[in-house]
Amino acid sequence: MDLLAFFGRLADSDWSVALHESQYAYSIIESIHVWTLAVFFGSILTVDLRLLGLTMRKVPVTEVAGRLLPWTIAGFVVMVITGSLLFSAIPLRSYQNIFFRTKMILLVLAGLNVWFFHSGIYKRVQEWDFRAIPPKTARIAGGISLVLWACIVVSGRMIAYNWFDCDRQPQSAIINFLTSCYP
Amino acid sequence: MQTKLAMAVGILGMAMSGWASPASAHHAFAAEFDANKPVTFKGTITKMEWVNPHTWLHVDVKGTDGAVQNWAIEAGTPNVLFRRGFKKESLLPGTEIAIDGYQSKDGSHRANGRDLTFADGRKLFLGSSGTGAPYELTPGAK
């Protein structure tokens, strides 16, 4: 079964209907998603700025990361849970939303950046832990992280806009291709 | 160094505020609808989408030439409508209503709903709150 049909069925499920028709649940989940974003983005932003050598230059990198990354991880877990719930409330429309798709692609890229950073330059962090301005590779990773997460926040916000939704035809062929719309 | 930091924060701040300023649960009125295109018509409800973050009311409208057009009317959240005393069941398909609203910028048959009037004269304010729609910006414009 393809994803389109699968999310179509999910959209018709009792769970999905109850959630998107709910009086409180949807807004509460959405609020938690946004509150947690402050924790998640705020903490990773600070770590990224340290990697860029822009803040807390006298504090060892491991100290900054060690204190803040647990908050980042906890925040991320809550974001994924609440995000999945929000998706399950409006699965088909979200799946075909160009901003949602952009966000998912950017999330994969951000994940790869985390992986490259932690399996690469961060393994040798003892060599540059006390440097005010970390080595170039670490700065690049921090910069990419900053840009990617900022773009993820923006694309997440943009999901609300229905400019390119399937029920708004005519759209250009490229948009319909990118959103799996078959007008 | 301080200048650099200030610049970085400034650029990020500008980017965020420019892009994401309508930071509410739903989109801003002006992103989709045109305050200069008020629409008024009578019609029959064909479908009520009782959906967060916006409900959508689908209405069949008979034009002067007799042709039927289907319009989609955006309204507030289920919670907002519930607080005004309405449920999904208040707006069943087949119900005759009159709608006042504002058409979408792209000229499609979509509108941001302002008032809904039932055949017996009861009225329901459809608007969301905090979206910058004309009826919020100018009190008394209703």
Interface residues (C-beta under 8 A of the other chain):
Chain A: L19 H20 E21 S22 Q23 Y24 Y26 S27 E30 L49 L52 L54 T55 R57 A89 I90 L146 A150 V153 V154 R157 A160 Y161 N162 W163 R168
Chain B: M1 K4 L5 A8 L12 A15 M16 W19 A20 A23 A25 H26 H27 A31 E32 W50 V51 N52 P53 T77 P78 N79 F82 K88 D106 S108
